Amino acid sequence: MEFLSAPWWSALLAIILIDLVLAGDNAIVIALAARSLPPALQKKAIIWGTVGAIGVRAVMTVGVVWLLQIP
């Protein structure tokens, strides 16, 4: 796939759209998990939940890139 070609842009936009959908899903799950906590713990739960979601997504991305290199 040639860099900056139409298929390249299409693939990039599809990846961005999927990432936005997954981020929205994570936000809903974090909010539901933190809703019954006291206000001080809610903020910590939201921050650590977001950090954890980003970390898991980064690790999984590296894992997928590694798997794609296997013939």
Backbone as numpy.savetxt, mean C-alpha at the origin, in Angstrom:
# Nx Ny Nz CAx CAy CAz Cx Cy Cz
9.03 -3.43 -23.21 8.17 -2.26 -23.21 9.08 -1.02 -23.21
8.88 -0.19 -24.20 9.70 1.02 -24.33 9.32 2.06 -23.29
10.32 2.68 -22.72 10.13 3.69 -21.69 9.35 4.87 -22.25
8.34 5.33 -21.53 7.48 6.48 -21.87 6.57 6.23 -23.08
6.36 4.97 -23.43 5.42 4.67 -24.51 4.01 4.59 -23.92
3.02 4.48 -24.77 1.63 4.40 -24.31 1.39 3.18 -23.40
1.89 1.99 -23.73 1.69 0.85 -22.82 2.38 1.07 -21.47
3.52 1.74 -21.46 4.23 2.02 -20.22 3.39 2.92 -19.33
2.82 3.99 -19.91 1.97 4.90 -19.13 0.72 4.19 -18.64
0.15 3.33 -19.47 -1.03 2.58 -19.08 -0.73 1.67 -17.89
0.40 0.98 -17.93 0.78 0.10 -16.83 1.03 0.92 -15.56
1.69 2.06 -15.70 1.96 2.91 -14.54 0.67 3.41 -13.91
-0.28 3.85 -14.71 -1.55 4.33 -14.19 -2.35 3.20 -13.51
-2.28 2.00 -14.06 -2.95 0.85 -13.44 -2.35 0.55 -12.06
-1.03 0.60 -11.97 -0.37 0.36 -10.68 -0.75 1.42 -9.67
-0.79 2.68 -10.09 -1.16 3.77 -9.19 -2.60 3.61 -8.72
-3.50 3.23 -9.61 -4.91 3.04 -9.24 -5.06 1.90 -8.23
-4.37 0.80 -8.47 -4.43 -0.33 -7.54 -3.88 0.08 -6.18
-2.78 0.84 -6.17 -2.18 1.29 -4.92 -3.14 2.20 -4.15
-3.85 3.08 -4.84 -4.82 3.96 -4.17 -5.97 3.17 -3.56
-6.44 2.16 -4.26 -7.53 1.32 -3.74 -7.06 0.58 -2.49
-5.85 0.03 -2.54 -5.33 -0.69 -1.37 -5.10 0.26 -0.20
-4.65 1.48 -0.47 -4.44 2.45 0.61 -5.77 2.81 1.27
-6.81 2.97 0.48 -8.13 3.27 1.04 -8.64 2.13 1.90
-8.40 0.92 1.46 -8.81 -0.26 2.23 -8.06 -0.30 3.56
-6.77 -0.03 3.52 -5.97 -0.02 4.75 -6.48 1.05 5.71
-6.83 2.21 5.20 -7.31 3.30 6.05 -8.60 2.90 6.77
-9.48 2.22 6.07 -10.75 1.79 6.67 -10.49 0.76 7.77
-9.62 -0.20 7.51 -9.32 -1.23 8.50 -8.65 -0.62 9.73
-7.72 0.31 9.52 -7.04 0.96 10.66 -8.05 1.76 11.47
-8.93 2.49 10.80 -9.94 3.28 11.51 -10.88 2.39 12.31
-11.30 1.28 11.75 -12.18 0.36 12.48 -11.48 -0.25 13.69
-10.19 -0.54 13.55 -9.45 -1.13 14.67 -9.23 -0.11 15.78
-9.09 1.17 15.43 -8.76 2.20 16.43 -9.98 2.90 17.01
-11.15 2.65 16.50 -12.33 3.43 16.89 -12.72 3.28 18.36
-12.46 2.14 18.95 -12.89 1.93 20.34 -11.79 2.24 21.35
-10.66 2.72 20.88 -9.56 3.04 21.79 -9.72 4.44 22.36
-9.09 4.71 23.49 -9.09 6.08 24.01 -8.37 7.02 23.02
-8.70 8.31 23.04 -8.13 9.24 22.05 -6.60 9.23 21.96
-5.91 9.12 23.08 -4.44 9.10 23.04 -3.92 7.86 22.31
-4.56 6.72 22.56 -4.15 5.49 21.89 -4.61 5.43 20.45
-5.71 6.11 20.13 -6.18 6.14 18.74 -5.12 6.71 17.83
-4.52 7.82 18.24 -3.51 8.47 17.40 -2.31 7.55 17.19
-1.87 6.89 18.27 -0.75 5.95 18.15 -1.11 4.78 17.25
-2.32 4.26 17.40 -2.74 3.12 16.58 -2.81 3.49 15.11
-3.30 4.69 14.82 -3.38 5.13 13.43 -1.99 5.31 12.83
-1.09 5.92 13.60 0.27 6.15 13.09 0.99 4.81 12.86
0.96 3.93 13.88 1.65 2.65 13.74 0.99 1.74 12.71
-0.33 1.83 12.59 -1.01 1.06 11.56 -0.62 1.51 10.16
-0.48 2.81 9.99 -0.07 3.35 8.69 1.37 2.97 8.39
2.25 3.09 9.37 3.65 2.71 9.18 3.74 1.21 8.85
2.97 0.41 9.55 2.98 -1.02 9.29 2.46 -1.36 7.89
1.40 -0.69 7.47 0.85 -0.94 6.13 1.85 -0.56 5.04
2.54 0.55 5.23 3.55 0.98 4.26 4.71 -0.01 4.25
5.13 -0.44 5.45 6.23 -1.39 5.53 5.91 -2.72 4.87
4.72 -3.24 5.15 4.32 -4.52 4.55 4.25 -4.39 3.03
3.69 -3.28 2.54 3.60 -3.08 1.09 4.99 -3.00 0.46
5.94 -2.34 1.13 7.30 -2.23 0.60 7.97 -3.61 0.55
7.82 -4.39 1.63 8.42 -5.72 1.67 7.80 -6.62 0.59
6.50 -6.56 0.45 5.83 -7.38 -0.57 6.24 -6.97 -1.98
6.45 -5.68 -2.20 6.90 -5.20 -3.51 8.27 -5.77 -3.84
9.18 -5.73 -2.87 10.51 -6.30 -3.08 10.39 -7.80 -3.34
9.53 -8.49 -2.62 9.33 -9.92 -2.84 8.79 -10.22 -4.23
7.87 -9.43 -4.71 7.32 -9.65 -6.05 8.38 -9.39 -7.12
9.17 -8.34 -6.95 10.25 -8.06 -7.90 11.22 -9.23 -7.93
11.54 -9.79 -6.77 12.43 -10.94 -6.72 11.80 -12.14 -7.43
10.51 -12.39 -7.20 9.84 -13.52 -7.85 9.77 -13.34 -9.36
9.62 -12.12 -9.82 9.55 -11.89 -11.27 10.87 -12.14 -11.98
11.96 -12.20 -11.23 13.26 -12.46 -11.85 13.51 -13.96 -12.04
12.67 -14.80 -11.44 12.81 -16.24 -11.58 12.27 -16.66 -12.94
13.08 -17.36 -13.73 12.59 -17.78 -15.07 11.50 -18.84 -14.99
